[in-house]
Every structure is written in structure tokens, then in C-alpha cells.
Amino acid sequence: MSLSRRGLLAAGGAVGALAATAAGTGAATAAPAPGKGHRGVRTGFDRLAADGYALLKGEKVGVVTNPTGITSDVRHIVDVMHPDERVDLIAVFGPEHGFRGTAQAGGSEGRYDDPATGLPVYDTYLKSGQPLADVFTASGVDTVVFDIQDAGARFYTYIWTLYDCMEAAALAGKRFVVLDRPNPVTGRAALGPVLDPAFGTFVGRREIAQAHGMTVTELALLFNARFLAERPVDLRIVKMSGWKRSDFFDATGLPWVPPSPNMPTPDTALVYSGTCLFEGTNLSEGRGTTRPFELLGAEGIDHRWAAAANALDLPGVAFREAYFAPTFSKFQGKTVGGVQLHVLDREVFDPVRTGIALLVTAKRTWSGFEWRADNWIDKLTGNTRVRTMIDAGADTDEVVGAWARDLASFRAVRKRYLQYR
């Protein structure tokens, strides 16, 4: 690990170190109280701590987490558990972007000892199956705990870290505990195409909808019963209290921590399950701006794209002609034209339909439109139909209608694992 990264890690752990000092070495840390304006939502961790970690008693524990694994008073759960005699925390497992969150997209922090706690941190990114099981075995843990904030989209990789860790824990004979957090864009409905397993990758391992409308404990139950049934893990879940399926993140009163560098706000999550599809094109998806996935564009695009998108009169959203210069990623340092999405009514806004409409109108209004040469769009949508139908001139309704049957089947399966009203 470089000196600069170690410095970042030490800075990231400073708050946790202070919290540990305040608690006193070996002291029992009280469960966090609801924050100001809190409506009563308590995360899985909050409830686990309030119960004195009884579920983990007598177990050597490792935690799969990242900077989003915080209490309602913004202490990291690792920093809270480490000095607490009631839990034997011996290891941390970092996903993409790392445990302390120092890595950009497609990166991780590697193996190191956490400066704030001294705990060994193991890298899980891009590991699965027996190699990941070997990591769990080498760590010496009895129970693997998962606590990461999801963004509600199939291609957000943390849910596949969950899947891979569940599979590996089963192979290693470890117990697996999932601590729940809200789906930030509600859990009201599943939307979009369902993945064809022939297109399975780390941005979509198995057959779920593009916007799944589930929490991580609900997904864990579905994964264990449907996709890991031949070798299910010894699974326990800790649900939230006070969360309703209709809740957007701001209704929970919980603090937001960016789950990844390009997911800065819950507003980003609101559009992400649709506009992330632009990763599969030669347009910028807004990485390198302050509004990733809300700003989209490329050199040569002008006002005609926003006008065409607005003409569709999509529910709950309007499009503004926009110009921006990404500081990294596509078109770094160049001024490009495009659109900014403005969600006017999130209750009726459909992010996946909107993403498809933007693809259709971009292709029709800009002659430079291209899919990424590796057909990454097929991995994101989980099939070839979106790409081939748009290339054939299909409109938004035709593309959306093509996945209706598969989506209805997934919705029927999904209902069996829902834990909240």
C-alpha cells in the first residue's frame, strides 16, 4: 500500500479511533440513539447492537463492509464493535472501492491492517467461489456479517459481493448474517428487464430485475432459496424497524454516506438504475462531474436531444439542455453537450423507462451515437434485446414492452421474500 493511501485510511479511521477512546477499551458501547428528525427507522446493525450482539455471542466475527456501514450517529460499525467486549471482531472484508473507501470504480484497497483498529482487512473484490472461501477460512472467522448500503440497481456490485460472499461462506462452512439497510429508492416495485443468465457478470450474476425493489436481507433470502439452493449458507438476517416500502431515503432520517465515489446523494440513486445504461455507450454518464448519472452528454450533442426527450412527456421528469466538462472518465477536460435530468415527481418517475427513452432519443438526434465496442450494454441490461431493438428503430414503448412477461414472473417470485409492508 502506498504512503498516500495509508494516510487516507488513517484519516478515515480517525473518527472511529476517537469513538473507541470515548467508549473506553473493552467497554460496552450503547446502541446509537435516533438522530435529529429521525422518524424511527433503525438499521439492522442498530438493532443488533441494542440486543447486545446476542446473535454473535461466542463467535469469531468478520464483517464485509465499507464506509456506508455506519450507525445513526455516523460512527462506523467496525469502530463501534472493535472495543466492545460483547463481540469478538477479528477481521474486516473490503468490497469494490475498499473498506475505508479510498479506491475509485474498478479498484480496491488490497490486504492491509486497518490503522484505526489494527484489524486485518482482506480484499474480496473480484473474488468468488473457492478462492473467496479460502479467504474466509484463512481469516479464522466463524461468522461473516454483511453490512453495506445498496443503491437499488442490479448492476450495483455490492449485491453481488453479497451473493459471492454467501456462496463462499457456504463452501467454507461459515455462518452468514445480513444486517439490513433501506433501499434508498423505495421497495415499491421491480422495474426493467430481468437478466438472462447467459449474460451473468459482476454487474449482474443472476436473474433479477434491473431495479429490484428489495433490501439486502430480502435479496439474501431470495439468493439462498433460489440461486444457492444446492448449497445454501447458514443464513440469519437482522431486519430494520420503522422502514416502509414506500420510503425514499430522506424519509428514514438516517445519514447518507456515498456508497461509491460516483453515488454522492440519494438523488443519484434515484436515476441510476436507468442512466447507468449510458456506461454501455460512447456518451458520458456524468462521471467526473458533481452530478454523475444526472448529467449525460458527448461532443457534438446540442439542444435537440433535450427537446426530443421532453417531447415524450415522460412522467415525473424533465430534461434541461446542459453543457459540462468532466474532470475524469469519458471526455475528460472537454466541454460536451447533453442533458440534465430533473426529477419533478419521484412518486411517478420510472428510472428504467426514462433510461431507455434517453437511449432511443440520443440515437435518433445525434449521428455520433455508438454502443461500446464490447457490447457492455448487453451486460447492463442482461440481454441483447435492448440494443438490437433500439438499433432496429424501436420506440420506448416497444422496448419496455419486450420485458413485460419476464418482469411479471420475477415480481411473482420476489413477493415471497419481502419482509416489509
C-alpha positions as CSV (number, residue, x, y, z in Angstrom):
1,M,0.0,0.0,0.0
2,S,1.3,3.5,-0.9
3,L,2.0,6.0,1.8
4,S,-0.7,8.4,0.4
5,R,-3.3,5.7,0.6
6,R,-2.3,4.7,4.1
7,G,-2.6,8.4,5.1
8,L,-6.1,8.5,3.7
9,L,-7.0,5.3,5.6
10,A,-5.7,6.7,8.8
11,A,-7.7,9.9,8.3
12,G,-10.8,7.9,7.5
13,G,-10.4,5.9,10.8
14,A,-9.8,8.9,13.0
15,V,-13.4,9.4,14.0
16,G,-13.6,5.7,14.8
17,A,-10.5,5.8,16.9
18,L,-11.9,8.7,18.9
19,A,-15.2,6.8,19.4
20,A,-13.2,3.8,20.7
21,T,-11.3,6.1,23.1
22,A,-14.5,7.7,24.3
23,A,-16.2,4.3,24.9
24,G,-13.1,3.0,26.8
25,T,-11.3,-0.1,25.9
26,G,-13.5,-3.1,26.5
27,A,-16.5,-1.0,27.4
28,A,-19.9,-2.0,26.2
29,T,-21.0,0.6,23.6
30,A,-24.5,1.7,23.9
31,A,-26.8,1.4,20.9
32,P,-27.0,4.6,18.9
33,A,-30.0,6.8,19.6
34,P,-32.1,8.0,16.7
35,G,-30.7,11.2,15.2
36,K,-32.4,14.6,14.9
37,G,-35.5,14.4,12.8
38,H,-35.4,10.6,12.8
39,R,-38.8,9.1,12.1
40,G,-37.9,5.8,13.9
41,V,-36.0,3.8,11.3
42,R,-33.3,1.6,12.9
43,T,-30.9,-0.3,10.7
44,G,-30.1,-4.0,11.2
45,F,-26.9,-3.0,13.0
46,D,-28.6,-0.6,15.3
47,R,-30.9,-3.5,16.4
48,L,-28.1,-6.0,16.6
49,A,-26.2,-3.6,18.9
50,A,-29.3,-2.8,21.0
51,D,-29.6,-6.6,21.6
52,G,-26.0,-6.7,23.0
53,Y,-24.8,-8.6,19.9
54,A,-26.5,-11.8,21.2
55,L,-26.7,-13.2,17.7
56,L,-22.9,-13.2,17.5
57,K,-22.2,-14.5,21.0
58,G,-19.3,-17.0,21.2
59,E,-18.4,-16.5,17.5
60,K,-15.3,-15.1,15.9
61,V,-16.7,-12.4,13.6
62,G,-15.6,-10.9,10.3
63,V,-17.5,-8.0,8.7
64,V,-18.0,-7.3,5.0
65,T,-18.5,-3.5,4.9
66,N,-17.4,-0.2,3.5
67,P,-17.9,3.5,4.6
68,T,-21.7,3.1,4.5
69,G,-21.6,0.7,7.5
70,I,-22.4,3.4,10.0
71,T,-24.6,4.0,13.0
72,S,-27.3,6.7,13.0
73,D,-24.8,8.9,14.7
74,V,-22.3,8.3,12.0
75,R,-19.8,6.1,13.8
76,H,-18.5,3.2,11.7
77,I,-19.8,-0.2,12.9
78,V,-16.2,-1.6,12.9
79,D,-15.0,1.2,15.1
80,V,-18.0,0.6,17.4
81,M,-17.6,-3.1,17.7
82,H,-13.9,-3.3,17.9
83,P,-13.5,-2.2,21.6
84,D,-16.8,-3.9,22.7
85,E,-16.2,-7.0,24.8
86,R,-19.6,-8.4,23.8
87,V,-18.4,-9.2,20.2
88,D,-15.2,-10.9,19.1
89,L,-14.5,-9.0,15.9
90,I,-11.3,-10.3,14.3
91,A,-11.4,-9.4,10.6
92,V,-12.8,-7.0,8.0
93,F,-13.5,-7.8,4.4
94,G,-13.5,-4.9,1.8
95,P,-15.5,-4.8,-1.4
96,E,-15.0,-2.7,-4.5
97,H,-13.7,0.8,-3.5
98,G,-12.4,-0.8,-0.3
99,F,-13.4,-0.9,3.4
100,R,-12.5,2.8,4.1
101,G,-13.5,3.8,0.5
102,T,-10.2,5.1,-0.9
103,A,-10.4,3.3,-4.3
104,Q,-12.2,4.5,-7.5
105,A,-14.5,2.4,-9.7
106,G,-12.9,-0.9,-10.6
107,G,-10.5,-0.8,-7.7
108,S,-10.0,-2.0,-4.1
109,E,-7.6,-1.5,-1.3
110,G,-5.9,-4.9,-1.2
111,R,-4.8,-6.6,2.0
112,Y,-3.6,-4.4,4.9
113,D,-4.0,-3.8,8.6
114,D,-6.5,-1.1,9.4
115,P,-4.7,1.9,11.1
116,A,-7.6,2.8,13.3
117,T,-8.2,-0.6,14.8
118,G,-5.3,-2.8,13.9
119,L,-7.7,-5.4,12.4
120,P,-6.7,-7.3,9.3
121,V,-8.6,-6.2,6.2
122,Y,-9.0,-8.7,3.4
123,D,-9.9,-7.9,-0.2
124,T,-13.0,-9.6,-1.6
125,Y,-13.2,-7.6,-4.9
126,L,-13.4,-9.9,-7.9
127,K,-13.1,-13.0,-5.7
128,S,-15.7,-15.6,-5.6
129,G,-16.2,-19.4,-5.2
130,Q,-13.4,-21.3,-3.6
131,P,-10.8,-18.5,-3.7
132,L,-13.1,-16.3,-1.6
133,A,-14.0,-19.3,0.6
134,D,-10.2,-19.7,1.2
135,V,-10.0,-16.0,2.3
136,F,-12.8,-16.6,4.9
137,T,-11.0,-19.8,6.1
138,A,-7.6,-18.0,6.4
139,S,-9.2,-15.2,8.4
140,G,-10.2,-17.6,11.2
141,V,-13.8,-16.3,11.4
142,D,-16.8,-18.4,12.4
143,T,-19.4,-15.9,11.2
144,V,-19.4,-13.4,8.3
145,V,-21.5,-10.3,8.8
146,F,-22.6,-8.2,5.8
147,D,-23.5,-4.5,6.2
148,I,-23.3,-2.3,3.1
149,Q,-25.8,0.3,1.8
150,D,-27.2,-0.7,-1.6
151,A,-28.5,1.6,-4.4
152,G,-31.3,-0.5,-5.7
153,A,-30.0,-1.4,-9.1
154,R,-29.0,-4.9,-10.4
155,F,-25.7,-3.6,-11.7
156,Y,-24.6,-2.0,-8.4
157,T,-21.9,-4.5,-7.5
158,Y,-22.4,-4.7,-3.7
159,I,-25.4,-7.1,-4.0
160,W,-23.2,-9.4,-6.0
161,T,-20.5,-9.1,-3.3
162,L,-23.3,-10.3,-1.0
163,Y,-24.1,-13.2,-3.3
164,D,-20.5,-14.2,-3.8
165,C,-19.8,-14.0,0.0
166,M,-22.9,-16.1,0.8
167,E,-21.7,-18.8,-1.7
168,A,-18.1,-18.7,-0.3
169,A,-19.3,-18.8,3.3
170,A,-21.3,-21.9,2.5
171,L,-18.2,-23.5,0.9
172,A,-16.1,-22.6,3.9
173,G,-18.7,-23.8,6.4
174,K,-19.2,-20.3,7.9
175,R,-22.4,-18.8,9.2
176,F,-23.7,-15.7,7.4
177,V,-25.5,-12.7,8.9
178,V,-27.0,-9.9,6.8
179,L,-27.8,-6.6,8.5
180,D,-30.5,-4.6,6.7
181,R,-30.5,-1.0,5.4
182,P,-33.1,0.8,3.3
183,N,-33.4,0.6,-0.4
184,P,-32.9,4.3,-1.0
185,V,-35.3,4.5,-3.9
186,T,-38.1,2.6,-2.1
187,G,-39.1,-1.1,-2.2
188,R,-42.4,-0.5,-4.0
189,A,-41.8,-2.2,-7.3
190,A,-39.4,-4.1,-9.5
191,L,-38.7,-2.5,-12.9
192,G,-36.9,-3.2,-16.1
193,P,-35.5,-6.3,-17.9
194,V,-34.6,-9.5,-16.0
195,L,-31.1,-10.8,-16.5
196,D,-30.6,-13.7,-18.9
197,P,-28.1,-15.9,-17.0
198,A,-26.1,-16.2,-20.2
199,F,-25.1,-12.6,-19.6
200,G,-24.1,-13.1,-16.0
201,T,-21.1,-10.9,-14.8
202,F,-20.2,-9.0,-11.7
203,V,-22.7,-6.3,-12.7
204,G,-25.4,-9.0,-12.7
205,R,-24.9,-12.6,-11.6
206,R,-28.4,-13.9,-11.6
207,E,-32.0,-13.5,-12.8
208,I,-33.3,-10.3,-11.1
209,A,-34.8,-7.2,-12.5
210,Q,-32.7,-4.1,-13.3
211,A,-34.3,-2.2,-10.5
212,H,-35.1,-4.9,-8.0
213,G,-37.1,-3.0,-5.4
214,M,-35.7,-5.1,-2.5
215,T,-33.5,-4.6,0.5
216,V,-30.3,-6.6,1.1
217,T,-31.9,-9.0,3.5
218,E,-34.7,-9.7,1.1
219,L,-32.2,-10.3,-1.7
220,A,-30.2,-12.6,0.6
221,L,-33.3,-14.7,1.3
222,L,-34.1,-14.9,-2.4
223,F,-30.5,-15.8,-3.3
224,N,-30.3,-18.5,-0.7
225,A,-33.6,-20.1,-1.7
226,R,-33.4,-19.7,-5.5
227,F,-29.8,-19.5,-6.6
228,L,-27.8,-21.2,-3.9
229,A,-30.4,-23.9,-3.1
230,E,-27.9,-26.8,-3.8
231,R,-25.5,-25.5,-1.2
232,P,-27.4,-22.8,0.9
233,V,-25.5,-20.9,3.5
234,D,-26.5,-20.9,7.2
235,L,-28.2,-17.5,6.9
236,R,-29.5,-15.2,9.6
237,I,-30.9,-11.7,8.9
238,V,-31.5,-8.7,11.1
239,K,-34.3,-6.6,9.8
240,M,-34.8,-2.8,10.2
241,S,-37.6,-1.4,12.3
242,G,-39.7,1.5,11.2
243,W,-39.0,1.2,7.5
244,K,-41.9,1.2,5.0
245,R,-41.6,0.0,1.4
246,S,-42.8,3.4,0.2
247,D,-40.0,5.2,2.0
248,F,-37.4,7.1,0.0
249,F,-34.1,7.6,1.8
250,D,-34.8,11.0,3.1
251,A,-37.9,9.7,4.9
252,T,-35.8,7.5,7.1
253,G,-33.9,10.2,8.9
254,L,-30.7,8.2,8.5
255,P,-27.4,9.8,7.4
256,W,-26.3,9.2,3.8
257,V,-22.8,8.1,3.1
258,P,-21.9,7.8,-0.6
259,P,-21.7,4.0,-1.2
260,S,-19.2,4.6,-4.0
261,P,-17.4,7.7,-5.3
262,N,-20.0,8.3,-8.1
263,M,-23.1,7.9,-5.9
264,P,-22.8,11.1,-4.0
265,T,-26.5,11.6,-3.0
266,P,-29.8,9.7,-2.8
267,D,-30.8,11.8,-5.9
268,T,-28.1,9.9,-7.8
269,A,-29.5,6.6,-6.7
270,L,-33.0,7.7,-7.9
271,V,-31.9,7.9,-11.6
272,Y,-29.0,5.4,-11.5
273,S,-30.9,2.2,-12.4
274,G,-31.8,3.9,-15.8
275,T,-29.0,6.3,-16.7
276,C,-26.2,3.9,-15.8
277,L,-27.1,2.3,-19.1
278,F,-25.0,5.1,-20.7
279,E,-21.9,3.3,-19.5
280,G,-22.7,1.0,-22.4
281,T,-22.4,3.8,-24.9
282,N,-19.8,6.4,-26.1
283,L,-21.6,9.2,-24.2
284,S,-20.5,10.4,-20.8
285,E,-22.7,9.2,-18.0
286,G,-21.6,12.2,-15.9
287,R,-18.6,10.7,-14.2
288,G,-16.2,13.4,-13.4
289,T,-19.0,15.9,-12.6
290,T,-20.8,16.9,-9.4
291,R,-24.0,15.3,-10.8
292,P,-23.0,11.8,-12.1
293,F,-25.8,9.9,-13.8
294,E,-27.9,13.1,-13.8
295,L,-25.7,14.7,-16.5
296,L,-25.3,12.9,-19.8
297,G,-23.6,14.0,-23.0
298,A,-20.9,13.9,-25.7
299,E,-19.1,16.2,-28.1
300,G,-21.5,17.3,-30.9
301,I,-24.8,17.0,-29.0
302,D,-26.9,20.1,-28.8
303,H,-30.4,21.2,-27.8
304,R,-32.2,18.7,-30.0
305,W,-31.7,15.8,-27.6
306,A,-33.3,17.6,-24.6
307,A,-36.2,18.7,-26.9
308,A,-36.8,15.2,-28.2
309,A,-36.7,13.7,-24.6
310,N,-39.1,16.4,-23.3
311,A,-41.5,15.7,-26.3
312,L,-42.1,12.2,-24.9
313,D,-43.8,13.7,-21.8
314,L,-42.3,11.1,-19.5
315,P,-43.9,11.0,-16.1
316,G,-42.2,12.9,-13.3
317,V,-39.1,14.1,-15.1
318,A,-37.9,17.0,-17.3
319,F,-34.7,17.4,-19.3
320,R,-32.6,20.5,-19.5
321,E,-30.1,21.2,-22.3
322,A,-26.8,21.1,-20.5
323,Y,-23.0,21.6,-21.1
324,F,-20.3,20.3,-18.9
325,A,-16.6,19.3,-18.8
326,P,-15.8,16.0,-17.0
327,T,-12.7,16.1,-14.8
328,F,-12.1,12.4,-15.4
329,S,-13.5,9.4,-17.3
330,K,-15.1,10.0,-20.8
331,F,-14.3,13.4,-22.4
332,Q,-12.0,14.4,-19.6
333,G,-11.3,18.1,-19.8
334,K,-13.5,18.6,-22.8
335,T,-16.8,20.6,-22.9
336,V,-19.6,18.3,-24.1
337,G,-23.3,18.9,-24.7
338,G,-26.2,16.9,-23.5
339,V,-29.0,16.8,-20.9
340,Q,-29.5,17.1,-17.2
341,L,-32.4,15.0,-15.7
342,H,-34.6,16.9,-13.2
343,V,-36.9,14.6,-11.3
344,L,-40.0,16.6,-10.6
345,D,-42.2,13.9,-9.1
346,R,-40.4,10.9,-7.8
347,E,-43.6,9.1,-6.9
348,V,-44.4,8.6,-10.6
349,F,-40.8,8.7,-12.1
350,D,-39.7,5.4,-13.7
351,P,-35.9,5.4,-14.0
352,V,-35.6,2.4,-16.3
353,R,-38.2,3.6,-18.8
354,T,-36.5,7.0,-18.7
355,G,-33.1,5.5,-19.4
356,I,-34.5,3.6,-22.4
357,A,-36.2,6.8,-23.7
358,L,-32.9,8.7,-23.4
359,L,-31.1,6.0,-25.3
360,V,-33.7,6.0,-28.1
361,T,-33.7,9.8,-28.4
362,A,-29.9,10.1,-28.2
363,K,-29.5,7.7,-31.1
364,R,-32.2,9.5,-33.2
365,T,-30.9,13.0,-32.6
366,W,-27.1,12.5,-32.6
367,S,-25.4,10.9,-35.6
368,G,-22.3,10.1,-33.5
369,F,-24.1,7.7,-31.2
370,E,-22.4,4.3,-30.7
371,W,-22.6,1.4,-28.3
372,R,-19.4,0.4,-26.6
373,A,-17.4,-1.9,-28.8
374,D,-17.6,-4.7,-26.2
375,N,-21.4,-4.5,-26.1
376,W,-21.3,-3.7,-22.4
377,I,-24.9,-2.6,-22.8
378,D,-25.9,-6.2,-23.0
379,K,-24.3,-6.9,-19.6
380,L,-26.0,-4.0,-18.1
381,T,-29.5,-4.8,-19.5
382,G,-28.9,-8.5,-19.1
383,N,-29.8,-9.4,-22.7
384,T,-29.3,-8.3,-26.3
385,R,-32.9,-7.2,-26.9
386,V,-32.5,-3.5,-25.7
387,R,-29.5,-2.9,-28.0
388,T,-30.9,-4.8,-31.0
389,M,-34.4,-3.3,-30.8
390,I,-33.0,0.3,-30.5
391,D,-30.7,-0.4,-33.5
392,A,-33.8,-1.6,-35.4
393,G,-35.7,1.6,-34.7
394,A,-38.0,0.5,-31.9
395,D,-39.5,3.2,-29.8
396,T,-39.5,3.4,-26.0
397,D,-42.8,1.6,-25.5
398,E,-41.8,-1.3,-27.8
399,V,-38.5,-1.8,-25.9
400,V,-40.2,-1.6,-22.5
401,G,-42.9,-4.0,-23.6
402,A,-40.4,-6.6,-24.6
403,W,-39.5,-7.4,-21.0
404,A,-43.1,-7.4,-19.6
405,R,-43.5,-11.2,-19.3
406,D,-40.1,-11.8,-17.7
407,L,-40.7,-8.9,-15.3
408,A,-44.1,-10.2,-14.2
409,S,-42.5,-13.6,-13.5
410,F,-39.8,-12.0,-11.4
411,R,-42.3,-9.9,-9.5
412,A,-44.2,-13.1,-8.5
413,V,-41.0,-14.7,-7.2
414,R,-39.9,-11.5,-5.4
415,K,-43.1,-11.3,-3.4
416,R,-42.2,-14.5,-1.4
417,Y,-39.1,-12.8,0.1
418,L,-40.4,-9.4,1.0
419,Q,-40.1,-8.6,4.7
420,Y,-41.7,-5.1,5.0
421,R,-45.0,-3.6,4.1
